Amino acid sequence: MASRPKPAADTATIRQATRADLLAIYRIEKQVFEQPWPYAAFEKFLGEQNFLVAVVGDSIVGYIVADTTPNAGRDIGHIKDLAVHPDAQSNGIGRRLLRRAVTGLTVDGAARIKLEVREHNTRARSLYRQEGFEPSQRIPRYYDDGEAALVLVNEQSVDVDISDV
């Protein structure tokens, strides 16, 4: 049986997530993460401008959940969750989702964007480093299995580059 070709990032449409997307998002979440979010967690972010999905054809192949928190004039953006279906990984879809969310958070006024990543997730850490995120803090035993998390931060300038989103 021939394997299906992986979708290229430029074939994906990125749009805001809707209630109809939640089951597909949840299925990807369970496939990708050892400690998946519960379905209800995604429901709480419906309507959030930076809760985005990547769609190829009629299939959701990835998503990102991000929001902004007011912080005394220097709002903080938070990338809370980012995943791409295993069959669609390594084709730039995660990078496009991340860039789109960073742009959205910056437009929303975030002066700093943070995220947490498993310390041993070298693939994700490499993506985040390439996109300007720098280690800020290590949180021991952050995950249920005892693994530490690294807090990565991206300080935003006033210039927003939307050419690659």
C-alpha positions as CSV (number, residue, x, y, z in Angstrom):
1,M,0.0,0.0,0.0
2,A,1.5,3.4,-1.0
3,S,1.6,6.0,1.7
4,R,-0.2,9.3,1.2
5,P,2.1,12.2,0.3
6,K,2.5,14.7,3.1
7,P,0.7,18.0,2.6
8,A,3.0,21.0,2.0
9,A,2.6,24.0,4.2
10,D,1.7,26.2,1.3
11,T,-1.3,24.0,0.5
12,A,-2.7,24.5,4.0
13,T,-5.3,27.1,4.7
14,I,-5.1,28.7,8.2
15,R,-8.2,30.0,9.8
16,Q,-9.8,30.5,13.2
17,A,-11.0,27.3,14.9
18,T,-14.8,26.6,15.2
19,R,-16.8,24.3,17.3
20,A,-17.1,21.9,14.4
21,D,-13.3,21.5,14.4
22,L,-13.0,20.4,18.0
23,L,-13.3,16.6,17.5
24,A,-10.5,16.7,14.9
25,I,-8.4,18.9,17.1
26,Y,-8.9,16.6,20.1
27,R,-8.0,13.5,18.0
28,I,-4.7,15.2,16.9
29,E,-4.0,16.2,20.5
30,K,-4.4,12.6,21.7
31,Q,-2.1,11.3,18.9
32,V,0.7,13.8,19.4
33,F,0.9,14.3,23.2
34,E,1.6,11.9,26.0
35,Q,-0.4,14.2,28.4
36,P,-3.2,15.5,26.1
37,W,-5.5,18.3,27.0
38,P,-9.1,17.3,27.8
39,Y,-11.7,18.1,25.1
40,A,-13.3,20.7,27.4
41,A,-10.1,22.7,27.5
42,F,-10.3,23.4,23.8
43,E,-14.0,24.5,24.2
44,K,-12.8,27.3,26.5
45,F,-10.7,28.9,23.7
46,L,-13.5,29.0,21.0
47,G,-13.8,32.5,19.8
48,E,-10.2,33.3,20.7
49,Q,-8.6,35.1,17.7
50,N,-5.4,33.0,18.0
51,F,-7.0,29.6,18.2
52,L,-6.2,28.6,14.7
53,V,-6.4,25.4,12.5
54,A,-4.5,24.4,9.4
55,V,-6.8,22.7,6.9
56,V,-5.7,20.8,3.8
57,G,-8.7,19.8,1.6
58,D,-11.4,19.1,4.1
59,S,-9.1,17.8,6.8
60,I,-7.7,19.6,9.8
61,V,-4.0,18.8,9.9
62,G,-2.8,21.0,12.8
63,Y,-3.8,23.7,15.3
64,I,-2.4,26.3,17.7
65,V,-4.0,27.8,20.8
66,A,-2.7,31.2,21.9
67,D,-4.0,34.1,23.9
68,T,-3.0,37.5,25.4
69,T,-3.0,38.5,29.0
70,P,-2.9,42.2,30.0
71,N,0.1,43.0,32.1
72,A,0.6,46.7,33.1
73,G,1.0,48.0,29.5
74,R,3.3,45.1,28.4
75,D,0.8,42.4,27.5
76,I,2.0,38.8,27.4
77,G,1.1,36.4,24.7
78,H,1.0,32.7,25.5
79,I,1.3,29.9,23.0
80,K,-0.6,27.2,25.0
81,D,-0.7,24.3,22.5
82,L,0.6,23.6,19.0
83,A,0.3,20.3,17.2
84,V,0.4,18.9,13.7
85,H,-1.0,15.5,12.7
86,P,1.8,12.9,12.5
87,D,1.1,12.4,8.8
88,A,1.5,16.1,8.1
89,Q,4.6,16.8,10.2
90,S,7.9,18.1,8.9
91,N,6.4,20.1,6.1
92,G,6.3,23.6,7.6
93,I,2.7,23.5,8.8
94,G,3.6,24.0,12.5
95,R,5.9,26.8,11.6
96,R,3.1,28.6,9.6
97,L,0.7,28.1,12.5
98,L,3.3,29.5,15.0
99,R,4.1,32.5,12.8
100,R,0.5,33.3,12.3
101,A,-0.2,33.2,16.0
102,V,2.9,35.3,16.8
103,T,1.7,37.9,14.3
104,G,-1.8,37.8,15.8
105,L,-0.5,38.1,19.4
106,T,1.7,41.0,18.4
107,V,-1.2,42.8,16.7
108,D,-3.2,42.2,19.9
109,G,-0.5,44.1,21.8
110,A,1.7,41.4,23.2
111,A,5.2,42.7,23.9
112,R,6.4,39.3,25.0
113,I,5.3,35.8,24.0
114,K,6.0,32.8,26.0
115,L,5.5,29.1,25.8
116,E,6.4,25.9,27.7
117,V,8.0,22.9,26.0
118,R,9.2,19.6,27.3
119,E,12.9,19.8,28.0
120,H,13.7,16.7,25.8
121,N,11.5,17.8,22.9
122,T,14.4,18.8,20.7
123,R,12.4,19.0,17.5
124,A,10.0,21.6,19.0
125,R,12.8,23.4,20.7
126,S,14.6,23.7,17.4
127,L,11.5,25.2,15.7
128,Y,11.0,27.7,18.5
129,R,14.7,28.7,18.5
130,Q,14.5,29.3,14.7
131,E,11.5,31.5,15.3
132,G,13.2,33.7,17.9
133,F,12.2,32.0,21.2
134,E,15.0,31.9,23.8
135,P,15.1,29.9,27.0
136,S,14.0,31.9,30.0
137,Q,13.4,29.4,32.8
138,R,13.5,25.7,33.6
139,I,10.6,24.3,35.6
140,P,11.4,20.9,37.2
141,R,8.7,18.2,37.2
142,Y,6.3,20.3,35.2
143,Y,4.7,17.4,33.5
144,D,2.9,14.5,35.1
145,D,5.7,12.1,34.2
146,G,8.2,14.2,36.0
147,E,9.9,15.8,33.0
148,A,10.9,19.4,33.2
149,A,9.6,22.2,31.0
150,L,11.6,25.0,29.5
151,V,9.9,28.4,29.4
152,L,10.8,30.0,26.1
153,V,10.3,33.7,25.4
154,N,10.1,35.9,22.3
155,E,10.4,39.6,22.9
156,Q,8.4,41.4,20.2
157,S,9.3,44.6,18.5
158,V,6.8,47.0,17.0
159,D,7.4,45.7,13.5
160,V,5.1,43.0,12.4
161,D,6.1,40.9,9.3
162,I,3.0,39.4,7.8
163,S,4.7,38.3,4.5
164,D,5.2,34.7,5.6
165,V,1.9,33.9,7.4
